Amino acid sequence: MGTEPLTGGQGAAAPAMGSFQLEDFAAGWIGGAASVIIGHPLDTVKTRLQAGVGYGNTLHCIHTVYRRESIFGFFKGMSFPLASIAINNCVVFGVFSNTARFLSQHHSNMPEASLSPALSHLLLASMVAGAVSVGMSTPVDLIKIRLQMQTQPFREVHLHSKTQTVALGEGPAYKGPVHCITTILRTEGLAGLYRGLNAMLLRDIPGYCLYFIPYVFLNEWITPEGSSGPNPYSVWLAGGVAGAISWGTATPMDVVKSRLQADGVYLTKYRGVLDCISQSYQKEGLQVFFRGITVNMVRGFPMSAAMFLGYELSLKAFRRDHGVPSP
């Protein structure tokens, strides 16, 4: 299916095509768009559970959002990530695939590593992709979360040993993505768009390692021996499981990131990652860092399954159109 960097066949067809391939970026964009459409409703639920108030559990949150805001409440803030997250995934998959391919092709000139070559290449490529992703996706996540959270009823808040009452305005704080961006730039400056950057780094660099590596090895394990490439079912299942693993393990730092980025819609109460962790733990205990883990894992499966399936099928189509045989 044209998946040499993602499914382990890095040495077969790649050298003939060169280490840098633009198809990986285009296929990543298509997969990213598919994952946003599939996963945004549950992403809204996850964000409300992690950073909102008044929700008992996942089902209660779904019921409350639907009752108060109708079905459209689950799609708040989707237009911005649909455009931008697709681009982010385009870059992430392009960087990961080309980095893994480059490392594989130059392995003969590299000293032996303590890890197996395939695993060490995947680990380094995943870390590079995660670091690149954070630079692009932090403003996107911030805008998405601000739009998702602006209807939350912030009332009495304990802020640095003081009690502050915050009343919800008559209308939403932001009229849309553009108004949200301009408001943040005006009130918080350019640094405001990168609120939660450190939490994103702590979430995404290990998160992408636990995203790509399980996918590659699961795909190889599921695919029958002697097969010319993984079938769509293998890609769907391996991608879904990898997404559930990645999002499940990333949940504690995802909670911190969501709280930091939601902070500032009506007031600012966290000074940074450590302050957010400290305040959250003191007020709600250790269990707060596992809020939304169920919805994260449930949402991670279809989102990642759609992501990898869109990527692999698009890559296969692109390479067939260019007359490149899929390994």
Contacts in CASP RR format, 6 or more apart in sequence:
PFRMAT RR
TARGET T0000
AUTHOR 0000-0000-0000
METHOD contacts of the structure
MODEL  1
MGTEPLTGGQGAAAPAMGSFQLEDFAAGWIGGAASVIIGHPLDTVKTRLQ
AGVGYGNTLHCIHTVYRRESIFGFFKGMSFPLASIAINNCVVFGVFSNTA
RFLSQHHSNMPEASLSPALSHLLLASMVAGAVSVGMSTPVDLIKIRLQMQ
TQPFREVHLHSKTQTVALGEGPAYKGPVHCITTILRTEGLAGLYRGLNAM
LLRDIPGYCLYFIPYVFLNEWITPEGSSGPNPYSVWLAGGVAGAISWGTA
TPMDVVKSRLQADGVYLTKYRGVLDCISQSYQKEGLQVFFRGITVNMVRG
FPMSAAMFLGYELSLKAFRRDHGVPSP
1 7 0 8 1.000
1 229 0 8 1.000
1 230 0 8 1.000
1 231 0 8 1.000
1 235 0 8 1.000
1 312 0 8 1.000
1 313 0 8 1.000
1 315 0 8 1.000
1 316 0 8 1.000
1 326 0 8 1.000
2 13 0 8 1.000
2 229 0 8 1.000
2 312 0 8 1.000
2 315 0 8 1.000
2 316 0 8 1.000
2 319 0 8 1.000
2 326 0 8 1.000
2 327 0 8 1.000
3 9 0 8 1.000
3 219 0 8 1.000
3 229 0 8 1.000
3 230 0 8 1.000
3 235 0 8 1.000
3 312 0 8 1.000
3 315 0 8 1.000
3 326 0 8 1.000
3 327 0 8 1.000
4 10 0 8 1.000
4 11 0 8 1.000
4 12 0 8 1.000
4 13 0 8 1.000
4 14 0 8 1.000
4 101 0 8 1.000
4 327 0 8 1.000
5 14 0 8 1.000
5 24 0 8 1.000
5 96 0 8 1.000
5 97 0 8 1.000
5 98 0 8 1.000
5 100 0 8 1.000
5 101 0 8 1.000
5 104 0 8 1.000
5 125 0 8 1.000
6 96 0 8 1.000
6 97 0 8 1.000
6 100 0 8 1.000
6 212 0 8 1.000
6 215 0 8 1.000
6 216 0 8 1.000
6 219 0 8 1.000
6 308 0 8 1.000
6 311 0 8 1.000
6 312 0 8 1.000
7 216 0 8 1.000
7 219 0 8 1.000
7 220 0 8 1.000
7 223 0 8 1.000
7 229 0 8 1.000
7 230 0 8 1.000
8 118 0 8 1.000
8 216 0 8 1.000
8 220 0 8 1.000
9 327 0 8 1.000
10 100 0 8 1.000
10 101 0 8 1.000
10 104 0 8 1.000
10 105 0 8 1.000
10 118 0 8 1.000
10 121 0 8 1.000
11 104 0 8 1.000
11 105 0 8 1.000
12 327 0 8 1.000
13 324 0 8 1.000
13 325 0 8 1.000
13 326 0 8 1.000
13 327 0 8 1.000
14 101 0 8 1.000
14 104 0 8 1.000
14 105 0 8 1.000
15 105 0 8 1.000
17 324 0 8 1.000
18 101 0 8 1.000
18 105 0 8 1.000
19 98 0 8 1.000
19 101 0 8 1.000
19 102 0 8 1.000
19 105 0 8 1.000
20 98 0 8 1.000
20 102 0 8 1.000
21 97 0 8 1.000
21 98 0 8 1.000
21 101 0 8 1.000
23 315 0 8 1.000
23 318 0 8 1.000
23 319 0 8 1.000
23 322 0 8 1.000
24 93 0 8 1.000
24 94 0 8 1.000
24 97 0 8 1.000
24 98 0 8 1.000
24 315 0 8 1.000
25 90 0 8 1.000
25 91 0 8 1.000
25 93 0 8 1.000
25 94 0 8 1.000
26 90 0 8 1.000
26 314 0 8 1.000
26 318 0 8 1.000
27 93 0 8 1.000
27 310 0 8 1.000
27 311 0 8 1.000
27 312 0 8 1.000
27 314 0 8 1.000
27 315 0 8 1.000
27 318 0 8 1.000
28 86 0 8 1.000
28 89 0 8 1.000
28 90 0 8 1.000
28 92 0 8 1.000
28 93 0 8 1.000
28 94 0 8 1.000
28 307 0 8 1.000
28 310 0 8 1.000
28 311 0 8 1.000
28 314 0 8 1.000
29 86 0 8 1.000
29 87 0 8 1.000
29 89 0 8 1.000
29 90 0 8 1.000
30 86 0 8 1.000
30 310 0 8 1.000
30 311 0 8 1.000
30 314 0 8 1.000
31 86 0 8 1.000
31 89 0 8 1.000
31 93 0 8 1.000
31 306 0 8 1.000
31 307 0 8 1.000
31 308 0 8 1.000
31 309 0 8 1.000
31 310 0 8 1.000
31 311 0 8 1.000
31 314 0 8 1.000
32 85 0 8 1.000
32 86 0 8 1.000
32 88 0 8 1.000
32 89 0 8 1.000
32 90 0 8 1.000
32 306 0 8 1.000
32 307 0 8 1.000
32 310 0 8 1.000
32 311 0 8 1.000
33 82 0 8 1.000
33 86 0 8 1.000
34 306 0 8 1.000
34 307 0 8 1.000
34 309 0 8 1.000
34 310 0 8 1.000
35 85 0 8 1.000
35 89 0 8 1.000
35 303 0 8 1.000
35 304 0 8 1.000
35 306 0 8 1.000
35 307 0 8 1.000
36 78 0 8 1.000
36 81 0 8 1.000
36 82 0 8 1.000
36 85 0 8 1.000
36 86 0 8 1.000
37 82 0 8 1.000
37 306 0 8 1.000
38 302 0 8 1.000
38 303 0 8 1.000
38 306 0 8 1.000
39 299 0 8 1.000
39 300 0 8 1.000
39 302 0 8 1.000
39 303 0 8 1.000
39 306 0 8 1.000
40 74 0 8 1.000
40 75 0 8 1.000
40 77 0 8 1.000
40 78 0 8 1.000
40 81 0 8 1.000
40 82 0 8 1.000
41 74 0 8 1.000
41 75 0 8 1.000
42 295 0 8 1.000
42 298 0 8 1.000
42 299 0 8 1.000
43 144 0 8 1.000
43 148 0 8 1.000
43 299 0 8 1.000
44 65 0 8 1.000
44 73 0 8 1.000
44 74 0 8 1.000
44 75 0 8 1.000
44 76 0 8 1.000
44 148 0 8 1.000
45 58 0 8 1.000
45 61 0 8 1.000
45 62 0 8 1.000
45 65 0 8 1.000
45 74 0 8 1.000
45 295 0 8 1.000
45 299 0 8 1.000
46 254 0 8 1.000
46 258 0 8 1.000
46 292 0 8 1.000
46 295 0 8 1.000
46 296 0 8 1.000
46 299 0 8 1.000
47 144 0 8 1.000
47 145 0 8 1.000
47 148 0 8 1.000
47 149 0 8 1.000
47 258 0 8 1.000
47 262 0 8 1.000
48 55 0 8 1.000
48 61 0 8 1.000
48 65 0 8 1.000
48 148 0 8 1.000
48 149 0 8 1.000
48 152 0 8 1.000
49 55 0 8 1.000
49 57 0 8 1.000
49 58 0 8 1.000
49 61 0 8 1.000
49 291 0 8 1.000
49 292 0 8 1.000
49 295 0 8 1.000
50 254 0 8 1.000
50 255 0 8 1.000
50 258 0 8 1.000
50 259 0 8 1.000
50 291 0 8 1.000
50 292 0 8 1.000
51 145 0 8 1.000
51 149 0 8 1.000
51 152 0 8 1.000
51 258 0 8 1.000
51 259 0 8 1.000
51 261 0 8 1.000
51 262 0 8 1.000
52 149 0 8 1.000
52 152 0 8 1.000
52 262 0 8 1.000
53 152 0 8 1.000
53 153 0 8 1.000
53 154 0 8 1.000
53 155 0 8 1.000
54 64 0 8 1.000
55 61 0 8 1.000
55 64 0 8 1.000
58 292 0 8 1.000
58 294 0 8 1.000
58 295 0 8 1.000
65 73 0 8 1.000
65 74 0 8 1.000
66 73 0 8 1.000
66 74 0 8 1.000
68 151 0 8 1.000
69 76 0 8 1.000
69 151 0 8 1.000
76 147 0 8 1.000
76 148 0 8 1.000
76 151 0 8 1.000
77 143 0 8 1.000
77 144 0 8 1.000
77 147 0 8 1.000
77 148 0 8 1.000
77 176 0 8 1.000
77 177 0 8 1.000
79 177 0 8 1.000
80 140 0 8 1.000
80 143 0 8 1.000
80 144 0 8 1.000
80 147 0 8 1.000
80 177 0 8 1.000
81 140 0 8 1.000
81 144 0 8 1.000
84 136 0 8 1.000
84 137 0 8 1.000
84 140 0 8 1.000
85 137 0 8 1.000
85 140 0 8 1.000
87 136 0 8 1.000
88 133 0 8 1.000
88 136 0 8 1.000
88 137 0 8 1.000
88 140 0 8 1.000
89 307 0 8 1.000
91 132 0 8 1.000
91 133 0 8 1.000
91 136 0 8 1.000
92 129 0 8 1.000
92 130 0 8 1.000
92 132 0 8 1.000
92 133 0 8 1.000
92 208 0 8 1.000
93 129 0 8 1.000
93 311 0 8 1.000
94 129 0 8 1.000
95 125 0 8 1.000
95 128 0 8 1.000
95 129 0 8 1.000
95 132 0 8 1.000
96 125 0 8 1.000
96 126 0 8 1.000
96 128 0 8 1.000
96 129 0 8 1.000
96 208 0 8 1.000
96 212 0 8 1.000
97 125 0 8 1.000
99 124 0 8 1.000
99 125 0 8 1.000
99 128 0 8 1.000
99 129 0 8 1.000
100 121 0 8 1.000
100 122 0 8 1.000
100 125 0 8 1.000
103 110 0 8 1.000
103 120 0 8 1.000
103 121 0 8 1.000
103 124 0 8 1.000
103 125 0 8 1.000
104 117 0 8 1.000
104 118 0 8 1.000
104 121 0 8 1.000
107 117 0 8 1.000
107 121 0 8 1.000
113 120 0 8 1.000
115 123 0 8 1.000
118 216 0 8 1.000
119 213 0 8 1.000
122 212 0 8 1.000
122 213 0 8 1.000
122 216 0 8 1.000
123 209 0 8 1.000
123 213 0 8 1.000
125 212 0 8 1.000
126 207 0 8 1.000
126 208 0 8 1.000
126 209 0 8 1.000
126 211 0 8 1.000
126 212 0 8 1.000
126 213 0 8 1.000
127 205 0 8 1.000
127 208 0 8 1.000
127 209 0 8 1.000
129 208 0 8 1.000
129 212 0 8 1.000
130 204 0 8 1.000
130 205 0 8 1.000
130 207 0 8 1.000
130 208 0 8 1.000
131 201 0 8 1.000
131 204 0 8 1.000
131 205 0 8 1.000
133 204 0 8 1.000
133 208 0 8 1.000
134 197 0 8 1.000
134 200 0 8 1.000
134 201 0 8 1.000
134 204 0 8 1.000
134 205 0 8 1.000
135 194 0 8 1.000
135 197 0 8 1.000
135 200 0 8 1.000
137 200 0 8 1.000
137 204 0 8 1.000
138 193 0 8 1.000
138 194 0 8 1.000
138 195 0 8 1.000
138 196 0 8 1.000
138 197 0 8 1.000
138 200 0 8 1.000
139 181 0 8 1.000
139 193 0 8 1.000
139 194 0 8 1.000
141 200 0 8 1.000
141 257 0 8 1.000
141 261 0 8 1.000
142 184 0 8 1.000
142 192 0 8 1.000
142 193 0 8 1.000
142 194 0 8 1.000
142 195 0 8 1.000
142 196 0 8 1.000
142 261 0 8 1.000
143 177 0 8 1.000
143 180 0 8 1.000
143 181 0 8 1.000
143 184 0 8 1.000
145 258 0 8 1.000
145 261 0 8 1.000
145 262 0 8 1.000
146 173 0 8 1.000
146 174 0 8 1.000
146 180 0 8 1.000
146 184 0 8 1.000
146 261 0 8 1.000
146 262 0 8 1.000
146 264 0 8 1.000
146 265 0 8 1.000
147 174 0 8 1.000
147 176 0 8 1.000
147 177 0 8 1.000
147 180 0 8 1.000
149 262 0 8 1.000
149 265 0 8 1.000
150 172 0 8 1.000
150 173 0 8 1.000
150 174 0 8 1.000
150 265 0 8 1.000
151 168 0 8 1.000
151 172 0 8 1.000
152 168 0 8 1.000
152 262 0 8 1.000
152 265 0 8 1.000
153 168 0 8 1.000
154 166 0 8 1.000
154 168 0 8 1.000
154 265 0 8 1.000
154 266 0 8 1.000
154 267 0 8 1.000
155 165 0 8 1.000
155 166 0 8 1.000
155 167 0 8 1.000
156 163 0 8 1.000
156 164 0 8 1.000
156 165 0 8 1.000
156 166 0 8 1.000
157 163 0 8 1.000
157 164 0 8 1.000
157 165 0 8 1.000
157 166 0 8 1.000
157 267 0 8 1.000
157 269 0 8 1.000
158 164 0 8 1.000
158 283 0 8 1.000
159 267 0 8 1.000
159 269 0 8 1.000
160 269 0 8 1.000
164 267 0 8 1.000
166 266 0 8 1.000
166 267 0 8 1.000
168 266 0 8 1.000
173 183 0 8 1.000
173 265 0 8 1.000
173 266 0 8 1.000
174 180 0 8 1.000
174 183 0 8 1.000
181 193 0 8 1.000
184 192 0 8 1.000
184 193 0 8 1.000
185 192 0 8 1.000
185 193 0 8 1.000
188 195 0 8 1.000
188 264 0 8 1.000
195 260 0 8 1.000
195 261 0 8 1.000
195 263 0 8 1.000
196 257 0 8 1.000
196 260 0 8 1.000
196 261 0 8 1.000
196 272 0 8 1.000
196 273 0 8 1.000
198 272 0 8 1.000
198 273 0 8 1.000
199 253 0 8 1.000
199 256 0 8 1.000
199 257 0 8 1.000
199 260 0 8 1.000
199 273 0 8 1.000
199 276 0 8 1.000
200 257 0 8 1.000
202 253 0 8 1.000
202 273 0 8 1.000
203 250 0 8 1.000
203 253 0 8 1.000
203 254 0 8 1.000
203 257 0 8 1.000
204 250 0 8 1.000
206 249 0 8 1.000
206 250 0 8 1.000
207 246 0 8 1.000
207 249 0 8 1.000
207 250 0 8 1.000
208 246 0 8 1.000
210 242 0 8 1.000
210 245 0 8 1.000
210 246 0 8 1.000
210 249 0 8 1.000
210 250 0 8 1.000
211 242 0 8 1.000
211 243 0 8 1.000
211 245 0 8 1.000
211 246 0 8 1.000
211 304 0 8 1.000
212 242 0 8 1.000
214 238 0 8 1.000
214 241 0 8 1.000
214 242 0 8 1.000
214 243 0 8 1.000
214 245 0 8 1.000
214 246 0 8 1.000
215 238 0 8 1.000
215 239 0 8 1.000
215 241 0 8 1.000
215 242 0 8 1.000
215 243 0 8 1.000
215 304 0 8 1.000
215 308 0 8 1.000
218 237 0 8 1.000
218 238 0 8 1.000
218 239 0 8 1.000
218 241 0 8 1.000
218 242 0 8 1.000
219 230 0 8 1.000
219 234 0 8 1.000
219 235 0 8 1.000
219 238 0 8 1.000
219 239 0 8 1.000
222 230 0 8 1.000
222 234 0 8 1.000
222 237 0 8 1.000
222 238 0 8 1.000
223 229 0 8 1.000
223 230 0 8 1.000
223 231 0 8 1.000
223 234 0 8 1.000
228 326 0 8 1.000
228 327 0 8 1.000
229 326 0 8 1.000
229 327 0 8 1.000
230 238 0 8 1.000
230 312 0 8 1.000
232 309 0 8 1.000
232 312 0 8 1.000
232 313 0 8 1.000
235 305 0 8 1.000
235 308 0 8 1.000
235 309 0 8 1.000
235 312 0 8 1.000
235 313 0 8 1.000
236 305 0 8 1.000
236 308 0 8 1.000
236 309 0 8 1.000
237 305 0 8 1.000
238 308 0 8 1.000
239 304 0 8 1.000
239 305 0 8 1.000
239 307 0 8 1.000
239 308 0 8 1.000
239 309 0 8 1.000
240 300 0 8 1.000
240 301 0 8 1.000
240 302 0 8 1.000
240 304 0 8 1.000
240 305 0 8 1.000
240 308 0 8 1.000
241 301 0 8 1.000
242 304 0 8 1.000
242 308 0 8 1.000
243 300 0 8 1.000
243 301 0 8 1.000
243 303 0 8 1.000
243 304 0 8 1.000
244 297 0 8 1.000
244 298 0 8 1.000
244 300 0 8 1.000
244 301 0 8 1.000
244 304 0 8 1.000
246 300 0 8 1.000
246 304 0 8 1.000
247 254 0 8 1.000
247 296 0 8 1.000
247 297 0 8 1.000
247 299 0 8 1.000
247 300 0 8 1.000
248 293 0 8 1.000
248 296 0 8 1.000
248 297 0 8 1.000
250 296 0 8 1.000
251 289 0 8 1.000
251 290 0 8 1.000
251 291 0 8 1.000
251 292 0 8 1.000
251 293 0 8 1.000
251 296 0 8 1.000
252 289 0 8 1.000
252 290 0 8 1.000
254 296 0 8 1.000
255 280 0 8 1.000
255 288 0 8 1.000
255 289 0 8 1.000
255 290 0 8 1.000
255 291 0 8 1.000
255 292 0 8 1.000
256 273 0 8 1.000
256 276 0 8 1.000
256 277 0 8 1.000
256 280 0 8 1.000
256 289 0 8 1.000
259 270 0 8 1.000
259 276 0 8 1.000
259 280 0 8 1.000
260 270 0 8 1.000
260 272 0 8 1.000
260 273 0 8 1.000
260 276 0 8 1.000
263 269 0 8 1.000
263 270 0 8 1.000
263 276 0 8 1.000
269 279 0 8 1.000
270 276 0 8 1.000
270 279 0 8 1.000
277 289 0 8 1.000
280 288 0 8 1.000
280 289 0 8 1.000
281 288 0 8 1.000
281 289 0 8 1.000
316 326 0 8 1.000
319 325 0 8 1.000
319 326 0 8 1.000
320 326 0 8 1.000
END
